[in-house]
Amino acid sequence: MNPIEEFVIELLSRYKAKDLKYAAERDISLTALIIQYLPTISIKMIRFFAGVYRSQSDLFTPKNILKWLEEKRPDLAKVINENPDVKAWFRRQIREIKKFLWP
């Protein structure tokens, strides 16, 4: 697992399935939460590693992130797969995070 995959898993690790559903129902931006709650130095480090792994940015897709979640967080993957609104929200969030990591 590369640092970008680890970042996504770590980002979602503190959340339960019900939290993900709650965020989707209220259209809460994960990128906004990252910016709001992570120290600036952490954001700079994340972007640095994203730059190092720029060649893998094409792998950073909702489909691949969902596959990682199915392996690492099946509870979250289940909520995403079972609810079309959550799945649509999840796809938007991954695209938004990708733009944040690789501007």
C-alpha positions in Angstrom: 0.0 0.0 0.0 1.4 3.4 -1.0 1.1 6.5 1.3 -1.8 7.8 -0.7 -3.8 4.7 -0.1 -2.8 4.8 3.5 -3.9 8.4 3.7 -7.4 7.5 2.5 -7.7 4.5 4.8 -6.4 6.6 7.7 -8.8 9.4 6.8 -11.8 7.1 7.0 -10.5 4.9 9.8 -12.0 7.1 12.5 -15.5 6.9 11.0 -18.1 4.2 11.4 -20.5 3.2 8.7 -23.3 5.3 10.3 -20.9 8.3 10.2 -20.3 7.9 6.5 -24.0 7.7 5.8 -24.6 10.8 8.0 -21.9 12.7 6.1 -23.4 11.6 2.7 -27.0 12.6 3.8 -25.7 16.1 4.7 -23.3 16.3 1.8 -20.4 17.0 4.1 -17.1 17.6 2.2 -14.3 15.3 3.3 -11.8 17.7 1.7 -13.2 20.6 3.8 -12.8 18.4 6.9 -9.2 17.6 5.9 -8.4 21.3 5.5 -10.3 22.3 8.7 -8.9 19.7 11.1 -5.4 18.7 9.8 -2.5 20.8 10.8 -0.9 22.7 7.9 2.3 20.7 8.1 0.3 17.4 7.7 -1.4 18.8 4.6 2.0 19.8 3.2 3.3 16.3 3.9 0.3 14.7 2.2 0.7 16.9 -0.8 4.4 16.1 -0.9 3.7 12.4 -1.0 1.0 12.9 -3.6 3.6 14.6 -5.7 6.0 11.7 -5.2 3.3 9.3 -6.3 1.9 11.5 -9.1 2.4 8.6 -11.5 -0.1 6.6 -9.5 -2.8 9.4 -9.5 -4.7 7.5 -12.2 -5.2 4.7 -9.7 -6.9 7.2 -7.3 -10.5 6.5 -8.5 -13.7 5.9 -6.7 -13.7 2.3 -8.0 -10.1 1.6 -6.6 -10.7 3.4 -3.3 -13.9 1.3 -2.9 -11.8 -1.8 -3.6 -9.3 -0.8 -0.9 -12.2 -0.2 1.5 -13.7 -3.6 0.7 -10.4 -5.1 1.9 -9.6 -2.8 4.8 -13.0 -1.4 5.8 -15.8 -3.7 4.6 -18.3 -2.0 6.9 -17.8 1.3 5.0 -17.8 -0.4 1.6 -21.1 -2.1 2.4 -22.8 1.2 3.2 -21.4 2.7 0.0 -22.5 -0.2 -2.1 -25.9 -0.6 -0.6 -27.0 3.0 -0.9 -27.0 4.8 -4.3 -27.0 8.3 -2.7 -24.1 7.4 -0.5 -22.3 5.9 -3.5 -22.8 9.1 -5.5 -21.6 11.2 -2.6 -18.6 9.0 -2.2 -17.6 9.3 -5.9 -17.8 13.1 -5.6 -15.7 13.1 -2.5 -13.0 11.0 -4.0 -12.9 13.2 -7.1 -12.7 16.3 -4.8 -9.9 14.7 -2.7 -8.0 13.8 -5.9 -8.2 17.5 -7.0 -6.9 18.5 -3.6 -4.0 16.1 -3.7 -3.0 16.7 -7.3 -4.1 20.3 -8.1 
